[in-house]
Amino acid sequence: MSDATAGEPVPSEDFNRRLALLLSMAMFVLVVDTSLMNVSISAVVRDLDATVSGVQSAIALEALVSASFILIGGKVADLIGRKRAYILGLCGYGIGAIAMTLAQDLLAIIIFWAIVGGIGASLLLPGMQSLIHGNFEGADQKRVYALVGASAAIAAAVGPLVGGFLTTLLSWRVAFLGEAVIIAVVLSGAGLVKDVPYSGPRQVDVVGAVLSVLGMGGLVLGVLVWQEGGTAVGALIAVGVVGLGSLVYWLVRRHRAGRPTLVDPTLFRSLYFRLGISSQMLQQIALGGAMIVLPIYFQMVLEYNALEAGISLAPLSLSMFALSALAGKRAAHRRASGIIRIGFLLLALGLLAVVLVVPHADSGWALALPLAVTGAGLGLLVSQLNNYTLAPISEERVSEASAVNSAAGSFGLSFGLAFAGAVMLASLSAAFTAQAQASDVLPSGSKDQVAQALEDDAEVMSNTQLNEQLAGQPADVRDEIIRINTDVRPLALQIGLGVPIVSALIGLGLSFRMVRLPELERRSGVEDVLG
C-alpha cells in the first residue's frame, strides 16, 4: 500500500504553489477588509467630517450588498465564465480599496466601497470555489482549500491589529492602499488560472434574483433608515418581509414546474441544513453586532486610537483564531452538535460578561477575559458550523448549498451590524433625552434643544468632541451635558450588545435540537471553507 493511500494524500510534484498563494491572498483581502474599517471608524469620521452612524451604515451596506448578490453572483459566474467573474470580482474589490484611499466624503465610500466592492465580493467568492475545483485535483485541491481557510482565519485574527497599527502610525488610507496593492498582485497572476466550463442550464431565474435582493435589502435598509431618522421605515421593512415570503413561494412553485430556480428549495428539506444555516446566520448576527458596538465603545467612549482599539479587540480575534484551529484539528471524533452548543454557550456568557463589565471599565484590559471567552465561542462555531450545515448535502450539490450558506452568513452579518448599531443609537437618544429633561442644571430651553438635536441626529460622541462643540456654553451647562454623555454611552452600548446576546441565546436553543439528532458523517473534503 502506498503512502498516499495509507495516510494523508501526498500533493503532486507539479502543484501550482504560486496560484495557491494568490488565491489565499485574495481570501485574505476579503476577510481583512471589514476589520480595517471597524478599527478605523473614529479616524474616518474625523477625516471625512462624517458621523459614526454614517460610517456604520456603510459597513453594514457593504455586507448587505455582498449577501444580496452572492446567489446571483454564482449564476453570473456560470454564464460569463468563472475566471472572468473572478477577475471582475477582484476589480470590484480593488475599486473599493482605491476609493477608500482617495475618498473625500462618505458618499464615495458608500458608492465605491460598499456597493461596488460588495458586488465584487459576490462575484469573487463563488468564482473562487469553482476555480479551485477546476485548477486542482485530489490532494492538491484539499491543500489549496486548507491554505485558503488558513488565510481567512489569519486575516480575522490579525486584521484589527494590522488595521490599527497602519491607521495610527500612518493613515487608514494606507491600510486600504495596501489592500489595493495585494489585489493588483493577485490580478497579475490571472494568467495562471484555467477557466472552468459550465455545462448546466443557462436559464436565469430573474424573478427569484429580484425577490432575494428586495427581501434582504428591504429588511436591512429599513433598519439603517430608522437609525438615520428617515421616513418610510415600515414600508421598507414590509418590502423585505413580503420579498422573502414571495421568494419562498416563487422557488417552490418554479421548482414544481420543473424550471431552473435561483436556489433549489429541496435543500431545505434537510433538518440538518435548516438548523445549520439558521445557526450560521445567528452566529454572524452576533459577530456583526459585537464588531460594530465594541469598536465604537473603544474609540468613542474610551477615546482609543485605532491601534489601541485593535489591541483591545485582540483577545476576541486571537482566541477565535486559536479555538477554530484547535477544534478543527482535535475535534474530529467529537460530535459537531455538542461543540456548537458549547460555542453558543461561551459566546452568550462572554457577551453577558462584557455587558456587566462595561460600566466599570476604565481601559480595554478590563474586557480582555470576557472578550477571550466570546472569541473562544465564535472559534468553536466557525470550526463546526459549515461542516455541519453541508454534511447532509450530496457532492454534486455542495457548491449550491455553500452559496446559500454564504448568503445566509453575509445577511446575518449585515443585519447584526445594522440592527445593533441602530438599537445603540436609539437607546442613546432616549437615555440622553430622559436625563436632560430630568436635569436640575440645564435650563428649560436647553433641555428642549438637546431633545430636538438628538431626535434629528442621534450620535455617539467622545467627551472631547462634545466639549469642543459646547465651547461658549456656561460652565455648569457644559459640565452637566458632559456628565450625561458619560453616563448614557455605556448604557446605550450595553443595550446595543443585547442584539448579539439574543442571537447567541437563540443559537444555544437551536443547538439542543441539534444534539438530539443522530450525528452525520463529516465531509471528507474541505470545500466548506468558502461557505
N, C-alpha and C positions, 0 to 999 in steps of 0.2 A: 504494500500500500504506500502510495507517495505521500510526501509531506502535505501536499495540497489537500488531500482527502482525509489524512489522519488528523489534521489540526485546522488552523485557520488557513484559508486560501492564500496562496502566495501571489502578490501582484506581478504582472507580466514585466518583462525586461524593457518593452517599448512604452511603458507607462508615460503619458504626456504630463510631466511634472509642471511645466510652465502653464498649461491650460488649467490644471487643477488649482494652481496657485492663483491665477487670475479669477477663477470662479469664486474662490474663497475670499479674495479681496472685494469682489462685488457684493457678496453677502455681508462682509464686514461693514461696508459703507451703508447698506440698507438698515442694519441694526443700530449703528452708532449715531445715525443722523438725528433721531429724536432726543437721544441723550444729550447731544451737543446743545440742542435748543432748550431743553429743560434747565440746564445749569447756567444758561446764558440769559435767562429771562430778564433779570434786572439790568444787565448791560444793554440788551436790545431795547428795552423800554427807555432807558436813558439816552441812548444814541439816536434813536428814531423819534424821540418825543412821543412815544406811544403809551398805551396803558397795559397793565398786567392782563386784564381781561381780553384785550385785543390780541396780544401775543398768545395767550392760552387758547383763544378761538382758532388762531392759525394752526397751532399744534394739533388740535382736535380735528380741524378740517382736513389736514393732510392725511391723518389716519382714516377719516371717513371716505375721502376720495379713493384711497387705496382699497378699502373694503368694498365700496360700491361698484368698482370697476374690475375687481380681480377675477370674478367669474366670466365677465365679458372679455377680459384680457386673455384668458386661456383660449377662448374661441377665436379671438382675433389672431393669436399666435398660430392656431391651426390653419387659418385661412391665408395669412400673408407669409407664413414661414416662421418656424421657431427662432431661427438665427436672426431674421430681420426684426422680430418682436423683441428679442434680447437686446439688439443694438439700439432700437428705438427707446426701449425702457432705460438703458444706460444714458442715452442722450437726454431723455426727460429728467432723469435724476441729476445729470450734470448741469442742465439748465437751472434747476432749482438751487444747486450748490453755488453756481456762479451768481445767481440773483441774490442769494444771501450775502455774498461777498461784496456786491455793489449796491445793495438796496439803500434807498434814501427815505423810504416811508414804508408803512405796514402794508399798503396796498400791493406793492411789488412782491412782498413776501407771500401774501395770500394768493396772488395770481400765479407766480412762477414757482415758488417753493411748495406751497400747499396743493395747488391744483395740478400744475404741470408735473411737478415731482411725484405727486400721488398717483397720477395716471402712469407715469414711468414705472413706479413700483408695481402697479397692477399688470404691466406687460412683462416686467423683468422676472418676477417670481415664477409664474407658470412656464415661461420660456426656458428659464434656467433648469427647472426639473426635467423637462423633456430633452434638453441638450445633454445633460449628464447621462440620461438613459441612452442617448444616441451616440455619444462620443466615447463612452467607456463601457466595458463589459465585465461581468463576473467580479473577481476580487478587486479589479481596478475601480469599478463602479462603486463598490462599498467603501473603498478607500477614499474616493472623492466625496461621497456623502459624509463620511466621518470628518474630513477636513473642513467641509463647508459648515457642518454643525459646530465644530470646534471654533471656527472663525466667528460664528454668530454668538456663541457663548462668551468668547473673549471680548467681543465688542460690547456686549451687555455689561460685562464686568468692569472694563477699563474706560468705557465711554464717558461717564461722569468725571473721572479723574483727568483724562486727556482733554476733554472739553473745558473743564475748569482751569487746568494749567494754561492752555493756549489763550483762553479768554482773559484771564487775569494778567498774564505776563506780556501778551501781545494784543490780541483782539479776537472777538468771536468771529470776525470776518476771516481771520487767518485760519481758524479751525475749519470753516466751510470751504475756503480755498484749498485746504489740504484734501477735503473730500473730492473736489473737482479734479485735482491732480491724480488721485487714485483712480477715478473714473476714466480719465484720459489714458492712463497706463493700461487699464483693462480693455478699453476700446482699441488700443494699439495692437492687442493680440487677437482681434476679432477674426483674423485670417486663419487662426488655428482651429476655429470652431467649424465642425462639419454639420451642415443643416440636417434636420431630421424630417423626412417627408411625412405628411399626414394623409392617411388613406380612408378616414372615416367620413361620415356625412358632412356635407358642406353647407347645409341649410342653417340659417341663423334664427334663433328664437328672439326676434326683435321685441315682441311684447313682453316676454319674460325679462329681458335685459332692462327695459324701461321700468317695469314694475319693481325690480330689485333696487334700482337706483332711487326711485321715488320712495320706496319703503324705508330703506336705511337712511337715505338723505333727509327725508321728512322728519324723522324722529330726532336725529342729532342736530339738524339745523333749527328745529323748533326749540331745543334746549339752548342753543347758542343765541338765538334771537331773544329768548326770555332773559338770558344772562345780560344782554346788552340793553334791556329795557325796551325792545322793539314791540311792534304790534303783530297781530295775526299769528301769535304763538300757537293758539289752539288749532287754527286751520292747518298749520304746518305739521303739527303732531298728528292731527286727524288724517292728513295725506299719508303720513308714514304708516299709521296703523292700517288704513284701508289698502295702501300699496302692498304691504306684506301679506295681508289676508287675501288680496286678489292674486298675488303671486302664487300662493299655495293652491288656490282654486285653479288657476291657469295651468300650472305644471301638472296637476293630477288629470285635468281634462285633456290636455295636449298629449300626455303620455298614453292615456286610454285610447286616443285616436291614432296611436302609432306614429306620431310625428316627433321630430327631434325637440328636445327641451333644453333650456338653459342649465338646469340641474335635473338629474334623474330622481324623481320623488321616491322611487323604491329604495333608495339608500336609507331613507328614514324609517323603513320597516324594521330595521335592526334596533332593538332597545339599547344595545351597547353603543351604537353610533349616536343615537339621540342623547343618551346620558353623557357620552364623551364630548360631543360638540357643545352641549349646554354647559358642561364644566369648563371647557376651553374658553367659552365666551365669558363666564363668570370670573375665571382667573384673570382674564385680560381686563375686564371692568375694574377688578381690584387693583391690578397693576397700573392701569391708566389713571385711576383716581389717586392712588398713592403718589405716583410720579408727577402729578401736577400740583397737588396740595403741599407735599413735603418741600420741593424746591422753592415754592413761594414762601413757605414758612422760614426756611433758612435765609433766603435773600431779602425778604421784606420785613420780617419780624426781628430776626437776629442780626439783620443787616450784613450778612456774609457776602463776600465777593464770590465769583464763580468757582475759584479754586477751593475756597473754604466750604462752599456748598457741595462740590464734588467729593471732597474728603468726608464730609458729614454723611453723604449718601453711600460711601464705600462699604460700610458694614452690610447694607442691603444687597448691593450689586455683587460684592465678592462672595458673600455667603450663598447667594443664589447660584453663582457660577460653581462654587465648590460642591454644594449639595447636588446640583444637577449632574455634575461629572461623576461624583461618588456613587449616587444612586443608579446612574446609568450603567456603571461597571459592576457594582456589588449586589444589585437587587434583582439579578436575572432570575433567581429561583424564588423570589417572594411575589406575593400577589400584588399586581399593579393597583387593584382597587383599594387594598389596605394602605399602600403608600400614598395614594391620592387622598385618602381620608386623613392620614397624618399631616399631609401637606396643607390641606384646607384648615385643619385644626391649628397648626402652627401659624398659618397666615392670619387667622382671626385673632389668636392670642397676642401675636406680635403687634397688630394694629391697635387692639384694645389697650395694650401697654403703652403704645405711643400716645394715645388719647389721654391716658392718665398722667403721663409724664409731662406733656406739653405745657401745662400752666406753671410748672415749677422749673422748667428747663431754662438755664441761662447760657447754654452752649450746646453745640451739636453732640458733644460727647455724652450728654445725659440720655440721648436717644440711641446710643450705639448698640446696646444689648437688645432693646425691642426691635430695632431695625434688622439686626442679625437674625433674630427669630423669624421676622417677617420674610427676609430673604431666603432663609432655610426652607420655609413653607413653599415659597414660589419655586425654589430649585427642585424640590421633590415633585411638584406638579409638572414643571417643564420636562422632567426626565420621564414621565409616565403617560401624560395625557394624550400626546399624539399617537403613541403606540396603542393605547387602549382604544382610542377612537377608530383607528384604522384596522385593528385586529380582525373584525368580522368581515372586512371587505375583500372581495376576490382580487387577485393580482391585476387583472385587466381593468379593474375599475378604481384602483387605488389612486391614480392621478386625479380623477374627477373628485373622489372623496376628499383628497388632500386639499384641492382647491376650495371646496365648500368649508373645510376645516379652517383654512387660512382666512376666508371671508368672514366666518363667524368670529375668529380671534381678532381680526382687524376692526370689525364693527364693535366688538366689546371694548377694545382699546379706545376707539374714538368716543364711544358713549361714556366710558369712565372718565376720560379727560374732560369732556364737555359737562357732564352732569355733576361731577364732584366740584368742578370749578364754579358752576352756576349756583349750586347749593351753598358753597362757601361765601360767594358774594352776596347772595340773598340774605344769608344769616348775618353777614357783616352789616348790611344796610339796616336790617330790623333791629339788631342789638345796638348799633350806634344811635339810631333814631330814638330808641326807648331810653337809653341812658342820657342822651342830650335833653329829651323832654323832661326827664326826672331831675336834671341838674339844678342845684340852687345857685350856681355860679353864673351860668350862661343867661344873658338877658333874653326875654321872650322873642325879640326879633331875631337873635342869633339862633335860637332853637329852631325856628321856622326855616331859616336859611340852610341850616345843617340838614334838616329833614328833606328839604326840596332838592338840595345838591346830591344827596345820597340816592334819592328816588330817581333822579335823572342819570346819574353815573356813579354807581357804587364801585369803589376801587380799593384795593389793598395798597396801603402806603406805609413806608417806613416812617418812624418818628422824625428822622432827619428831613425827609421830603415834606412831611406835613408842617414841620416847624418853619421851613422856608416859605411855604405857601401862606403861613399865618403871620408873616412879618408885617408889622404895623398894627396888629391887633393888641388890645390891652393885655398886659402880662397875665392877669388872672384868667382871662378868657382863653388865651393861648395854652396855658398850663392845664386848664380843665379839658380842652379838646385833646391835648396830648395824652392826658390820663385816660380819657375814654377810649382813645385809639389803642393804648397799651392794654386795656382790659378786654376789649371786644375782639381783637385779632386772634388771640389764641382760641377763644370760644368759637369763632367762625371756622377756624381751621379744624377744630375738633369735630364740629358738625359736618364739615366737608368730608372728613375721614369716615363718616357714617356710611357713605356710598360704598367704598371698598369693603368695609366691615360687613355690611348686609350681604354683599356679593359673596364674601368668604363664608358666611354662615349658611347661605342658600346652597353653596357648593358642598359644604360639610353635610348638609341634609341629603343631597343627592348621592354623596359617597356611601351613605349607609345602604341605599338601594343597590349601588354597585357591588358592595360586599356580599349581598345576598344572592347575586347571580353567579353561576358557575364560571370559573376562570377560563378564558380562551387562550389558545397557544399564541405566544408572541410572534410577531412577524419576524421572519429570518433576515430580511433586508433592513435597510435604514432609510428607505425612501421617505419616511415620515419626517425627516429632519426639516424639510422645507414646508411642512404643514404648520 
